[in-house]
């Protein structure tokens, strides 16, 4: 605080020292001039000094900081420097212009208005710089996600970027109001009441929008994932602000609101590395015990011969009403449903072939009726 006050005092005294120096030079050469001439010359000298100072800062950024940023692995710092060096130079020139105008006595009655005008310009420039940096950060994030081959919703990023921009603009607006000595309590209350009214009117839409951001950041699923929602299943094609579009197995497009998706159970098959398969089959009751004992080994050999299948177990499970039932459990080393069905088909055909060779009959629902003679 003391340092800033000291700097401000020095900045206020410099124009006076320069004006006194110019007056002394004129007196030395015996030149009589109006005070306004000295003030204008002071203004010109101050403006030249500030332009030179801004040029030095610009060259430091251009030659040294830019050169240093090029040695780093990422391009983020390069883009930030590229976007802030010119606005930074303009801010220095604007500050210098303000202090250059202070010696002019004809502008003294308007000093408060001039100060507020320059403050507003500086606030707008700083706001512009912040929004440019936000744009750079979002572009860098999207590029990084694509480098890692992750799907990025450009639409969602665009909306989120605009929301952050709006927050920055609102803060800039409040600072400008504060510069005009306007009481902000009434403005804040008004915005609060208006915000509540808008929130009630748009609660369903806002719920979907916030759900979209929940989906984007929490990532319960992404574009290209195969998911099951209740009785519906399909591949995610697009995640929008209000709804998500899913291509079902039947071919039609299913549109589900984001709010509904966030509040329901979702089965996502993307993380599935292998699929557990369980199925049963039955043989007739007349099958000899020697052949029953061969069946588990036969099934194991069949499944072990499949490229994508890993055998877990096969057991004579139970005596069913019309068959002797065996249960088979194995894993498919793929999340692709078509590959699973191809493998299951091959297994079924091999089982039928092996049973025909061994003379084992597959069971089917039958019922034996015994009639008692009277």
C-alpha positions in Angstrom: 0.0 0.0 0.0 2.8 2.4 0.9 4.7 1.5 -2.2 1.7 2.2 -4.5 1.0 5.5 -2.7 4.7 6.5 -3.2 4.6 5.6 -6.9 1.4 7.5 -7.4 2.9 10.6 -5.7 6.0 10.4 -7.9 3.9 10.1 -11.1 1.9 13.2 -10.0 5.1 15.2 -9.4 7.0 14.2 -12.6 4.9 16.5 -14.8 5.6 19.5 -12.4 9.3 18.8 -12.6 9.3 18.6 -16.4 7.2 21.9 -16.6 9.6 23.6 -14.3 12.6 22.4 -16.3 11.0 23.7 -19.6 10.3 27.1 -18.0 13.9 27.3 -16.8 15.2 26.5 -20.3 13.0 29.2 -21.8 14.2 31.8 -19.2 17.8 30.8 -19.8 17.4 31.6 -23.5 15.3 34.7 -22.7 12.1 33.3 -24.3 8.8 34.5 -22.9 6.0 32.0 -23.5 2.5 31.4 -22.2 2.1 28.7 -19.5 0.0 26.7 -22.0 3.1 26.2 -24.2 5.1 24.7 -21.4 2.2 22.5 -20.5 1.8 21.2 -24.1 5.5 20.6 -24.4 5.4 18.7 -21.0 2.5 16.6 -22.3 4.4 15.8 -25.5 7.5 14.8 -23.6 5.6 12.7 -21.2 3.8 10.9 -24.1 7.1 10.3 -25.8 8.5 8.9 -22.5 5.6 6.5 -22.1 5.6 5.4 -25.7 9.3 4.7 -25.3 8.7 2.8 -22.1 5.9 0.8 -23.8 8.2 0.0 -26.7 10.8 -1.3 -24.2 8.3 -3.6 -22.5 7.0 -4.8 -25.9 10.5 -5.7 -27.0 11.3 -7.4 -23.7 8.2 -9.6 -24.2 9.0 -10.1 -27.9 12.7 -10.9 -27.7 13.2 -12.6 -24.4 9.9 -14.0 -23.1 8.8 -15.2 -26.5 12.2 -16.7 -27.1 12.0 -18.5 -23.7 8.5 -19.7 -24.4 9.5 -21.3 -27.7 12.0 -23.5 -25.7 9.1 -25.1 -23.7 7.4 -28.3 -24.8 3.8 -26.9 -25.0 2.5 -24.0 -27.1 0.2 -22.6 -24.3 2.7 -20.0 -23.1 3.5 -19.0 -26.8 -0.2 -18.4 -27.5 -0.8 -16.4 -24.2 2.2 -14.1 -24.9 1.1 -13.7 -28.5 -2.4 -12.6 -27.4 -1.3 -10.2 -24.5 1.8 -8.4 -25.8 -0.1 -5.9 -28.0 -2.9 -5.2 -25.4 -0.2 -4.8 -22.8 1.5 -2.2 -24.9 -1.8 -0.4 -25.4 -2.5 -0.3 -21.7 0.9 1.3 -21.1 0.2 3.9 -23.8 -3.3 4.6 -22.3 -1.8 5.0 -18.8 0.9 7.3 -20.2 -1.7 9.4 -22.1 -3.6 9.9 -18.9 -0.5 11.2 -17.0 0.5 13.2 -20.1 -2.8 15.1 -19.9 -2.5 16.0 -16.2 -0.2 19.1 -16.8 -2.8 20.8 -19.0 -4.5 23.4 -16.8 -7.3 23.9 -19.3 -8.4 20.2 -18.5 -8.3 20.6 -14.8 -12.0 21.3 -14.4 -12.6 18.0 -16.2 -10.0 16.0 -14.3 -12.6 13.7 -12.7 -14.3 12.9 -16.0 -11.0 12.3 -17.7 -9.9 10.0 -14.9 -13.1 7.9 -15.1 -12.9 7.7 -18.9 -9.3 6.3 -18.7 -10.3 3.9 -15.9 -13.1 2.6 -18.1 -10.8 2.2 -21.1 -8.3 0.3 -18.9 -11.0 -2.0 -17.5 -12.2 -2.8 -21.0 -8.7 -3.5 -22.2 -8.0 -5.8 -19.2 -11.3 -7.5 -19.8 -10.4 -8.0 -23.4 -7.0 -9.5 -22.4 -8.7 -11.9 -19.9 -11.2 -13.1 -22.5 -8.3 -13.7 -25.0 -6.5 -15.8 -22.4 -9.7 -17.8 -21.7 -10.0 -18.5 -25.5 -6.4 -19.7 -25.6 -6.9 -22.0 -22.6 -10.0 -23.6 -24.1 -8.3 -24.0 -27.5 -5.3 -25.6 -25.8 -7.5 -27.9 -23.8 -9.5 -29.1 -26.9 -6.2 -29.7 -28.8 -4.8 -31.7 -25.9 -7.9 -33.9 -25.7 -7.8 -34.6 -29.4 -4.1 -35.4 -29.2 -5.0 -38.1 -26.6 -7.8 -39.3 -29.1 -10.5 -38.3 -26.7 -13.8 -37.1 -28.1 -14.4 -33.4 -27.3 -17.8 -31.7 -27.6 -16.9 -28.4 -29.3 -20.5 -27.2 -28.7 -20.2 -27.7 -24.9 -16.8 -26.1 -24.8 -18.2 -23.1 -26.7 -21.1 -22.7 -24.3 -18.9 -23.0 -21.3 -16.4 -20.5 -22.7 -19.2 -18.0 -23.3 -20.5 -18.5 -19.8 -17.1 -17.7 -18.4 -16.9 -14.7 -20.7 -20.2 -13.5 -19.4 -19.0 -13.8 -15.8 -15.9 -11.7 -16.7 -18.0 -9.1 -18.4 -20.4 -8.9 -15.4 -17.4 -8.3 -13.0 -16.1 -5.6 -15.4 -19.5 -4.0 -15.4 -19.6 -3.9 -11.6 -16.1 -2.4 -11.5 -17.2 0.3 -13.9 -20.3 1.1 -11.8 -18.0 1.2 -8.7 -15.8 3.7 -10.6 -18.8 5.9 -11.1 -19.5 5.7 -7.3 -22.8 3.9 -7.9 -24.2 2.0 -5.0 -24.0 -1.7 -6.0 -26.3 -3.1 -3.3 -29.4 -2.2 -5.3 -27.9 -3.6 -8.5 -27.0 -6.8 -6.8 -30.4 -7.2 -5.3 -32.1 -6.5 -8.6 -29.9 -9.0 -10.4 -30.5 -11.6 -7.7 -34.3 -11.2 -8.0 -34.2 -11.2 -11.8 -31.9 -14.3 -11.7 -34.3 -16.2 -9.5 -37.3 -15.3 -11.7 -35.4 -16.5 -14.8 -34.2 -19.6 -13.1 -37.8 -20.6 -12.2 -39.0 -19.9 -15.7 -36.2 -21.9 -17.3 -35.6 -24.5 -14.7 -36.1 -27.5 -17.1 -33.8 -26.0 -19.7 -31.2 -25.0 -17.1 -31.5 -28.5 -15.5 -30.6 -30.0 -18.9 -27.7 -27.5 -19.4 -26.2 -28.3 -16.0 -26.7 -32.0 -16.7 -24.8 -31.6 -20.0 -21.8 -30.1 -18.1 -22.1 -33.0 -15.5 -21.9 -35.5 -18.4 -19.0 -33.7 -20.0 -16.9 -33.4 -16.8 -17.9 -36.6 -15.0 -17.9 -38.7 -18.3 -20.4 -41.5 -17.4 -20.3 -42.0 -21.2 -18.7 -40.4 -24.2 -19.4 -40.2 -28.0 -19.1 -43.6 -29.5 -19.9 -45.6 -26.3 -22.5 -48.4 -26.4 -24.8 -47.9 -23.5 -28.0 -49.4 -22.1 -30.7 -47.1 -20.6 -33.6 -49.1 -19.2 -34.9 -51.1 -22.1 -33.1 -49.0 -24.7 -29.6 -49.7 -26.0 -27.5 -48.0 -28.6 -24.4 -46.0 -29.5 -24.0 -42.4 -28.4 -23.8 -40.1 -31.4 -24.0 -36.6 -30.0 -24.0 -35.0 -26.6 -25.8 -31.6 -26.8 -26.7 -28.9 -24.4 -30.3 -30.1 -23.9 -30.3 -33.7 -25.0 -28.1 -36.6 -26.1 -28.7 -38.6 -29.3 -28.3 -42.3 -29.4 -28.3 -44.6 -32.4 -30.3 -47.7 -31.3 -29.6 -51.3 -32.6 -32.9 -51.1 -34.6 -31.4 -48.1 -36.5 -33.6 -45.2 -35.3 -32.3 -42.2 -33.4 -33.2 -42.0 -29.7 -33.2 -38.5 -28.2 -33.0 -38.4 -24.4 -32.9 -35.3 -22.2 -29.6 -34.8 -20.3 -31.5 -34.4 -17.0 -33.1 -37.8 -17.4 -29.7 -39.4 -18.3 -28.0 -38.0 -15.2 -30.8 -39.3 -12.9 -31.0 -42.8 -14.3 -28.8 -46.0 -14.2 -26.6 -46.4 -17.3 -24.8 -49.5 -18.4 -21.7 -48.5 -20.3 -19.9 -51.2 -22.3 -16.9 -49.1 -23.2 -14.8 -50.2 -20.2 -15.7 -53.9 -20.7 -12.5 -55.7 -21.7 -14.2 -59.1 -21.9 -17.7 -60.4 -21.8 -18.9 -63.2 -19.4 -21.1 -65.7 -21.2 -23.3 -68.3 -19.4 -25.6 -70.7 -21.2 -27.2 -74.1 -20.6 -28.1 -77.1 -22.6 -29.7 -80.5 -21.8 -29.4 -84.1 -22.9 -32.0 -86.8 -22.6 -32.4 -88.9 -19.5 -31.4 -92.0 -21.4 -27.8 -90.8 -21.8 -25.4 -93.3 -20.2 -23.2 -92.1 -17.3 -20.0 -92.8 -19.3 -21.1 -90.3 -21.9 -22.3 -87.8 -19.3 -18.7 -87.8 -17.9 -17.3 -87.1 -21.3 -19.4 -84.0 -21.9 -17.5 -81.5 -19.7 -14.2 -82.4 -21.4 -15.8 -82.2 -24.8 -17.2 -78.7 -24.1 -13.8 -77.5 -22.7 -11.9 -78.7 -25.8 -14.4 -76.9 -28.1 -14.2 -73.6 -26.2 -10.4 -73.8 -25.9 -10.3 -74.1 -29.7 -11.9 -70.7 -30.1 -9.5 -67.7 -30.6 -11.6 -65.2 -28.6 -12.9 -67.5 -25.9 -11.5 -68.3 -22.4 -13.0 -71.3 -20.6 -14.1 -70.8 -17.0 -16.2 -73.9 -16.1 -18.7 -76.5 -17.3 -20.8 -78.6 -14.9 -23.7 -81.1 -14.8 -26.0 -78.6 -13.1 -29.3 -80.3 -12.4 -32.0 -82.8 -13.2 -34.5 -80.8 -15.0 -38.1 -81.8 -15.8 -37.2 -83.1 -19.3 -33.4 -83.1 -19.5 -30.1 -83.5 -17.7 -28.9 -79.9 -17.7 -25.3 -78.7 -18.1 -24.2 -75.1 -17.4 -21.3 -73.6 -19.3 -19.5 -70.3 -18.4 -16.8 -68.7 -20.5 -15.4 -65.3 -21.4 -15.2 -63.5 -24.8 -12.1 -61.4 -25.1 -13.9 -58.6 -27.0 -16.6 -56.1 -26.2 -17.9 -56.4 -29.8 -21.4 -57.9 -29.8 -21.1 -59.3 -33.3 -17.9 -61.1 -32.5 -19.5 -62.6 -29.4 -22.4 -63.9 -31.5 -20.1 -65.3 -34.1 -18.1 -67.2 -31.4 -21.3 -68.5 -29.7 -22.6 -69.7 -33.1 -19.3 -71.6 -33.7 -19.5 -73.1 -30.2 -23.1 -74.3 -30.8 -22.2 -75.9 -34.1 -19.2 -77.7 -32.7 -21.3 -79.0 -29.7 -23.9 -80.3 -32.1 -21.2 -81.9 -34.3 -19.5 -83.5 -31.3 -22.7 -84.9 -29.8 -23.8 -86.4 -33.2 -20.4 -88.1 -33.4 -20.7 -89.5 -29.8 -24.4 -90.4 -30.2 -25.5 -88.0 -27.5 -29.0 -86.8 -28.0 -30.0 -83.2 -27.1 -33.1 -83.0 -25.0 -36.2 -81.1 -25.8 -39.4 -80.6 -23.7 -41.2 -83.9 -23.5 -43.8 -85.4 -21.2 -44.4 -89.1 -20.6 -48.0 -90.2 -19.6 -48.4 -93.6 -18.0 -51.9 -95.1 -18.3 -52.9 -97.6 -15.7 -55.0 -100.5 -17.0 -58.3 -100.9 -15.1 
